[in-house]
Amino acid sequence: MPTKVPEKPVTASDTKLMFLKFSRVLTYIVYGYSLVASAFLALGFILLLFSASTSAAFTQFIYRVAAAFLEPFRGIFPAHPVSETGYFSASALFAIMVYLFVALMLHALITYVTSKQVKHQQELDTLLAAQEANKTATY
């Protein structure tokens, strides 16, 4: 089956391809944010559970960063004491699950957008090759 040559010339900087690349980059950024949030929340959860010293600079840093990621989930569930100073934070655990679920969905979206981008690039390459063949055939 011969390749259909488009009436309008195809250029390498196709609008759809640029949109796919932009959406892929944007999705990677949000995906990275979700993974970083999950990591800090998990560290904060473990430090809180095992009564990490709040005078340690590392612990303070983790608690500060994790608090920002936990803000939308704060107060959903009460914290339960597990020792004199250790607490089980169900809100943090719930936040970790939500961020990981979002990351999982974004991973699926990245896979989908990447496959669309590759398919569209192959179509463009085929059309460009057909245009070049058409040009050389007319000379």
C-alpha positions in Angstrom: 0.0 0.0 0.0 1.6 3.3 -1.0 2.2 6.0 1.6 -0.2 8.9 1.4 1.7 12.1 0.9 0.1 15.0 2.8 -1.0 18.1 0.8 0.6 20.4 3.4 4.3 19.9 4.0 5.2 18.1 7.3 7.9 19.7 9.4 10.0 18.1 12.1 8.6 20.5 14.7 5.0 19.2 14.6 2.6 20.9 17.1 1.2 17.5 18.3 4.7 16.2 18.9 5.6 19.3 20.9 2.5 19.0 23.0 3.2 15.4 23.7 6.8 16.3 24.8 5.6 19.1 27.0 2.9 17.0 28.6 5.5 14.2 29.2 7.9 16.6 30.9 5.1 18.1 33.0 4.0 14.6 34.1 7.5 13.7 35.0 7.7 16.8 37.3 4.5 15.9 39.1 5.6 12.3 39.3 8.9 13.3 40.9 7.0 15.5 43.4 4.8 12.6 44.4 7.8 10.3 44.9 9.7 12.9 46.9 6.7 13.6 49.1 6.2 9.8 49.7 9.9 9.5 50.7 9.9 12.4 53.2 6.6 11.3 54.7 7.8 7.7 55.1 11.0 9.0 56.8 8.9 11.3 59.1 6.5 8.4 59.9 9.4 6.1 60.9 11.2 8.8 62.9 7.9 9.6 64.7 7.1 6.0 65.3 10.5 5.2 66.8 10.7 8.3 68.9 13.6 10.0 67.1 15.3 12.8 69.0 13.8 16.1 68.0 17.0 17.9 69.0 18.8 16.2 66.0 19.2 18.5 63.0 18.3 15.7 60.6 15.1 14.8 62.4 14.1 18.5 62.5 14.7 18.8 58.8 12.7 15.7 58.0 9.8 16.8 60.2 9.8 20.3 58.6 9.7 19.0 55.0 7.3 16.2 55.8 4.9 18.6 57.5 4.6 20.6 54.3 3.6 17.4 52.4 1.3 16.3 55.2 -0.6 19.6 55.4 -3.6 18.5 53.1 -4.0 15.4 55.2 -3.5 16.8 58.7 -6.2 16.0 61.2 -7.9 13.3 59.1 -6.9 10.6 61.7 -5.6 11.2 65.3 -2.1 10.2 66.2 -1.9 7.2 68.6 0.9 6.9 71.2 2.9 3.7 70.9 5.5 4.5 73.7 6.3 7.5 75.9 7.4 9.6 73.0 6.6 7.6 69.9 3.4 8.0 67.9 1.6 6.2 65.1 0.5 8.8 62.6 -2.4 7.3 60.5 -2.6 10.6 58.7 1.0 10.3 57.5 0.4 6.7 56.5 -2.7 7.7 54.5 -0.8 10.5 52.9 1.9 8.1 51.8 -0.6 5.8 50.2 -2.3 8.7 48.4 1.0 10.1 47.1 2.1 6.6 46.0 -1.3 6.0 44.2 -0.9 9.3 42.4 2.6 8.3 41.4 1.4 5.0 40.1 -1.3 6.7 38.0 1.3 9.2 36.7 3.6 6.4 35.8 0.8 4.9 33.7 0.2 8.3 32.1 3.9 8.7 31.3 3.9 5.2 29.6 0.9 6.2 27.6 2.2 9.6 26.5 5.6 8.1 25.6 4.0 5.4 23.4 1.8 8.1 21.7 4.9 10.3 21.2 6.9 7.4 19.7 4.0 6.4 17.4 3.5 10.0 16.3 7.3 10.4 15.6 7.2 7.3 13.5 4.3 8.6 11.5 6.1 12.0 11.0 9.2 10.2 9.9 7.2 8.1 7.4 5.5 11.3 6.0 8.8 13.1 5.8 10.4 10.2 3.9 7.4 10.1 1.5 7.8 13.9 0.9 11.5 13.5 0.2 10.8 10.6 -2.2 8.1 12.7 -3.9 10.5 15.6 -4.3 13.2 13.4 -5.8 10.7 11.7 -8.1 9.5 15.1 -9.5 13.0 16.3 -10.4 
